[in-house]
Amino acid sequence: MAAHLVCLTNEGGVPLFSRSSGSTKPLAFAEQGMLYGVQMFAQNYGVTLQSTDTEDSKVAWRVFHDSIVLVLVQADDGSSHVHANTILEHVFQTMVMYLGLDSLVRLRNIERLRRDLRVCYPVIDSLLEDANIFDSISESVEVVAIPEAASLQDPLDSFVTECESTFGCVHCNGRLLVATPKWWGLSGQEMMLLSRLVRSLPKNSSSDIPVFLPHASPKVPHRLISVHLLSGLVVSVLCLDVPTLATVQSKLIESHWLPHFEMLKTCLRAPVTNIPKAIVVDPGILAFMVVNTNQHKCIVSCQLPIIEGSMAERRPLTVEKRRSILASFYRNTVGTIFPVVHSPERKDPSGERPSSLPHSAEEAYMNALDHKCYSICSQDFRLFVTFSAAVPHHAIRLVSQQFLESLKKDKIFIDLREKKS
């Protein structure tokens, strides 16, 4: 879905950057000025302009700390405006993660800020793309659902302790494989943005990057040390002054991770289906997404195998089509039928209108020519499923309910956060 993002100063409307997704051309300077002018006109009359619709697009504005203005222009897919607002929130917190809150609130040198913001582009661009959208729209971190991950907990804990830290994790192809209790205790938005940062790092490299935690530490930076153990497998630790990256590479990586080399390779070869081994998936299910809104974890699978002779084989859908359907179903359900759930640390206008319905809905469905969708909103869990069109309509509710119950019991959703006293 094509999108345009514009970032300007609130005072004067000085452009800081402009990003676009898809094959669309960037917005012209005059168009950026027009979007800012509309917002300033409303602001001068004491009106907070949040969003509007045009014939085929929707536009969302956000002013952060009376300093930064973000404007998002997207094609209108019929979904709630809360999702556009969520993208703007993620973009601003990405800027905070790289530069710190103070540098965005106190704009001293515009030219320097414009240059410094370039480091944010890879993560910001990924937020505008549809390819890996599920963690951002659900404000949760996508996890790898394999039992072998548990065997890496002890070496990770030992490695993080040697780094004089309590925050550490391992990412596998951009998804969170294993983490320390303190890392799980971060907000869903922080875990998601850090995962996207790690995903944007050069392959087979090591890095030492200063980062701010948007909720936990927006003004004091930490060092994010990341080392590729294998191609696609990255161990990261949040620390302060010690250790140095050189020390981690020369003394800590080999001693802590070489004994577990075979297990690391096993995790890297995890099936793309991303289904817990104990879970039996109905052959009519084409894709699913389950979110634990309390722990801010999600499991997504759009590459479920099609069994020969099954109902799904009659009208096959490509992986890209399944992904698009599942994302569209989520956006058109959450914010209109189901309430929006944010991290407790996040407070913004998108949480003020939880649903367009006067009552609390628990389930929703959708029929189309080539697929069916069903969703369940239960305490702490949300399930979104795409079915083959050949699956009988009366069966999708029972299959979805049984599937969610089996997912709830999986070890991946054990709460590993540090217990608060």
N, C-alpha and C positions, 0 to 999 in steps of 0.2 A: 504494500500500500504506500503510495507516494506521500511524502511529508516534507514540510519546510519548517525549519526552526530558526528563529532570529533572536539574538541576544543583544540588548542595548542598555545603556545607562538610563536610569530613571530621570536623572536631571540632565536635560539636553538631548536625550535620544541618540547619543553617540553610538554607532554600531561597534560591537565588540567581536562578533563573529556571526556567520550564517552557514547553516548546514542543510543539506537536502538528501533525501533517500530516493532510491529508484532511479529511473532514467530522466527525471525531470530536471529542468534547468534551475539554477539558483535564483532566488528572488532578486529582482533589480533593486538598486538603492532607493529609487522612488517608491517602490512597493513596500520596502521596509519602513520608509518614512511615513507612509500612509497608515500602516498598522500601528506604529507608535503614536501618530497623531490622533487616531481614534481613541486610543487608551488615555492619552493626556487630556483630550476634550472631556471625557467622562470624569477623570480624576479631578480636573479643575472645578467640576460641579459637585464634588463630593460623592461620586458614584464609583463603586468598584466594578470594573468591567471584567467578567470572568470568561464568557464564551458567547458565541453567536453562530448561526447557521447561514450559509449561502445556498444557492441552488444545488450545488454538488459537493460542497466542502463544509467543514466546520473549523472555527478558529477559536483558540483559547489563549487567554492572557494571564500572566501571573507577575506580580511585583514582589520581590523578595527584599525584606529589610529596607524598604524605601530606597533601594540602591540599584538593583538589577531588575530589568524587565525581560521576561521570556515570552515569546509568542510562537505558537504552534499552529500550523495550517495543515490539515489532513483531508483526504477524501472522506466523504460522509458514508460510513458503513452502517448507519442506523443505531450504533451503540451509544451508551451514555457518555456524557461529557466528562464524567469522573475519570475515565481512562486517559483522556488527553491531559487532564490536570495531573494525573499520576506521572506521566512522562515528564512534564515540566518539573515536577518535584524531584524526580530522579536526576534530571539534567543538572538542576541547581546543586543537589547534593554531590553529584560527580565533581562539579567545580569546587565545592568545599573540600572534598576528599583529596584533591590534588593541591589546592592552593591555600586552604584554611579559610575560616569564616571572616576573620578580620580583614584580609586583603580584598574581600568582596563587599564588605560593608563600608570600609573607608577607602574610597577610590582616589588614591593620591596621584598615580601616574598611569593615565589611560593607555598610552602606547606600550608601556611595559606590561600592563595587565593583558592587553590584546595578544602580545607575544607569549606570555606565560600560559594563556588559555589553550594554546595549540596542543599542549600535552594531553588535554582532555578529549581531543577529537576522536580517538579510536573507541573509547567507551561511549561517548555521546552518539557517534554514528551507529554503534551496535544497538543502542536503545531505540533508534529510529527505524531499524530494519526489522522485518518480520521473521527472519530465519530462526532466531533464538529468542522468542518473545515471551515465553511462558513464565520465566522467573520474574521478569519486570512487571507484567500485568498483574501477577498474583502477589507481588512484593514478598517473594520467598526465594530461598536458594534451592536450585535443582540438585538433587542428590542421586548417587549411583546406588542402585538397589541390588547389591550382591553380598552374600554372607562372608566372603573372604575379607571384606573391609575390616571386620572386627579384629582380625589377627594383626592389623597394622596399628591398633590403638596403643599398645605398649611401646613399640619403637618410636611412635610419634611423641608420646608423653615424655619419654626419655630424651629424645632429641630437643624438644622444646625446653625442658628443664635445663639441659646443658647450655642452651642459648639464653639462660636467665630470663625466661619469659613463661607466661601461662597461656598465650594465644598462639595457636598453630593449627595447621590443617594440611591435607593433601587433596589436590584437585586431579581428577582424571578426565581428560578431554573437556575441560571447562566446567565439569560438574563436581560437586563436593563429595569426596570419597570417605574421608574420616577427619575428625576435628577434636580438639580439646574441649572440655566443658566450658571454658571461658569463651572460646570462639563461638560455640553454639549459643552463648548468652548474648551475643551481639544482636542488634535489631535485624529483622528480615531484610530491610533495605541495605544495611551495612554489609551483610553477608553476600547479598546479591551483587552489589557494586564491586566488592573486592573480588568476587569470582570473575566478573567481567574484566576487571583490571588484569588479573592473572591470565585470563584468556587472551588478552591483547598483547602480552609480552612476546618478544621474538622467540621462535622455537629453539629448543636445545641451548638455552642461555641461562645465565644467572643475573640477578639484579638486586639492587639495594635502593629502594625508593622511599622518600619521605611521604607519608600519607596521614591525613587527618580522619578521624572517625566522625562522620557527620552528626551522630547523636552522642556518643560516649566521650569524644574529645575533639570538638570542632576547632579549637584554638591552639592546641598543643600537638605537634606532630609526633608520630611514631615512625620507626623504620620498618618497612615491609621487605624482608629478605626472602627471595624466591629462587629456588634452584630446581632445574629440570633433572629429575632422577632418571627418567626415560623420556623419549619423545612423547609428549602428551600427558606426562605424569609429573606434577610439580608439587614440591613441599614448600610451604610458606610459614613464616613466623613473624609476629609483630613484636619488636623489641625496642629498646632505647639505645644507649650509647654502645653497648657491647652485645654480642661479639661483632667483629668486623666480618665483612663478606668473605675476605680471604681466609679467616680462621674457620668459618663454616665450611668452606669448600675443601680446605686442606686437612682439617682435623675431625670434623663432626659428621660430614656426609657419609664417608666410607665406613666409619666405625658403627654408625647407627643403622645404615640402610643396606649395606652390602650383604649382611646375613639374610636379608629378606628379599633378595633380588628376584628369586623365582616367584614369590608371592606377588611382588609388584608387577611382574610380567603377566601373571594370571589376571590381576585386576585390570590391566590395560587391555586384555583380550575379552573383557566382559561383553556379553551379547548386546547389540544395539537395541534390542527389544526392551532392555531395562526393566525386567519384571522379576520380582522376588521369586526364587526357585520354588517356594512352597505354595505359590499362588497358581491356581488353575484358571486360565482365561478362556472364556466362551469363544468359540471360533467365529462368532458373528461380530465380535468387537474389532474394530479397525484401529482405534486410537483412544487413549484415555489420559486424563490428568487428574491426580488426586493431590489436594493441598491440606496440610495440617496448619490451620490458621493460628494455632497457639504456639507451635514450635517454629513456624515459618519455614517449613520444608515442603517440597513438592516433588512428585515423581511423574515424569511425562514419558509416554511412549507413542510414537507415530509410525513405528516400523514393525508392528506385529506381523508375524508370518501368516500367510494365507494357506490354510490347509486344503489340500486337494479334495474336491467334492463337497466342500463346506459351502454355506450360504454366502460367505464373503467372496467366494471365487466367481459367483455369478455376475457380479457387477464390481469388478476391482477398481480401486481408487489408488492413484499414485501417492507416494509419501508426501509430496508437496501439497497435494489436494487435501489429504487427511489433516496435515498440519494447519492449513488455512481454515478448514472447516472447524477444527477444534478451537482455534484461537478466536474465530468469529463468534462461535457459540458462547465462549466464556465472556467476551466483551458485551454480547447482547443479552446476557443473563445477569451478570453481576452489575449492580448499579441500577437495574430496572426491575428485576424480580427478586434477586438475592441482595442483601445489604453488603456494602463495602466494608472490608476488614483491613485496617492498617496496623502497623506496629504501634504499640502504646506511646512511643516517643514522638510519633509523627502527628502533627496537628495542622490541618489545612482545610480549605473550603470543601474539598471533595468528600469529606466525611460528614458534612452537615445534612446531606440529602441521601440517606442510606438506601432508599428504594422508592420507586414511583408507585408502589402499591400501598393501600391503607392497612394491609395485614401482613403477617409474616409467612412467606411461602417456604416450603420445605423441598419441593421437587418441581422440575420443569422439563418439558420435552419439546422437540421440534421434528417435523417431518419434511423431507425433500424428495425429489425424484430419485436421487442416487444414494441417499443415506438417511439415517435417523439419528437423533441426538437425545441424550437423557442426562439430567443433572440432579444431584442430591445435595442439600445443604443441611448438615447435621452438626451437632455440637463439636467444635474443633476440626471438623473435616468437611471438605467439599470435593465432590466427584463429578467429573465431566467426561462423558463417554460418547464416542462416535460409533454407530453401528452400521452394518451393511443394510441396504434397503430391503434385502430379502428376509431379514429377521422379522418375524411376526410382531405387530405392534403391541399385542397383549403381553409379549414375553420380555420386552426391554426393561420394564420396571423391576420385575423380580430378579433378572440377571444383574442389573445395576446394584440393587440392594445387597445381593449375595456377594458380589464382587467387592463392594465397599467394606462389608463386614470382614472379609478375608484380608483386605489390605490393612485394616485397622490393627489387626493382630500381629502384623509383621514386625520384626525386630527393628526395622529401619525407623519406626516411629516411637521407639523407646525414648523418653525424654532424657537426654544426656547433659542438659544444662546444669551448671553448678547450683546446688541448693542454696537459696538465700536464707540467712539467719534472721 
